[in-house]
Amino acid sequence: MSSIILMNDPRVIGIPVHECGEALIDLRPLPFVDVDDRLADPAGAYAQLREGVVWRLARAARLLPEGLRLLVTEGYRPLDLQIHYFDEYAAELRKANPDWSDAYLHQQTSRSLSPPEVGPHVAGAAVDLTLCTTSGTELDLGTPVNASPEESEGACYMDCDRVSTTARRNRRTLTAALATAGLVNYPTEWWHWSYGDRYWALATDAGEARYGPMTLDA
């Protein structure tokens, strides 16, 4: 796990962004995904994604075994919310580890939350999701969505070998569909997938990101 490139890595931050101007699309009316409301906000930001990401989810949905569906928990995240989440998690880590340097604290916070300035969710490029049955029952993927490394004892990492055989199989199923559709995973979070952002650009040697930070009414 030490070889994982985190969001705060200079190689990620240094990727240029050539904003393509794609709009955000609301997932809720679309037939090929289910949208969970656990992180719903009044503006419906959580259910929005860039058009290019949406159509790749549509392809991924078609690749799933019969009886399974994608269950989205969060897409676009406003910048102020990303800042709040990042600062809140950093404060928790600081309280538990007062001897950490500021740089190391920033790095460790970036395992679970992107620095706001490079956050894929802020660009509408990232989606947090899991698998469910057609009746809405969530599958076992080893941890709840958004479990931190501390509370999951590292089981939130995609390649963790301390999850059940069933969870590993379900992670492989999710990965096969999403990766084939062109999304990339953030390896510290099995549920986090993106397309068009800086992390995607680095992982795919694209050279530049398609999506930069945006506002919901852009």
Buried (B, 14 or more C-beta within 10 A) or exposed (E): EEEEEBBBBEEBEEBEBEBEEBEBBBBBEBEBBBBBEEBBBEEBBBBBBBBBBBBBBBBBBEBBEEEBBBBBBBBBBBBEBBBEBBEEBBEEBBEEEEEBEEEEBBBBBBBBBBBBBBBBBBBBBBBBBBBBEEEEEBBBBBBBBBBBBBEBEBBBBBEBEEBEEEBBBBBEBBBBBBBEBBBBBBBBBBBBBBBBBBBBBBBEEEEEBBBBBBEEEE
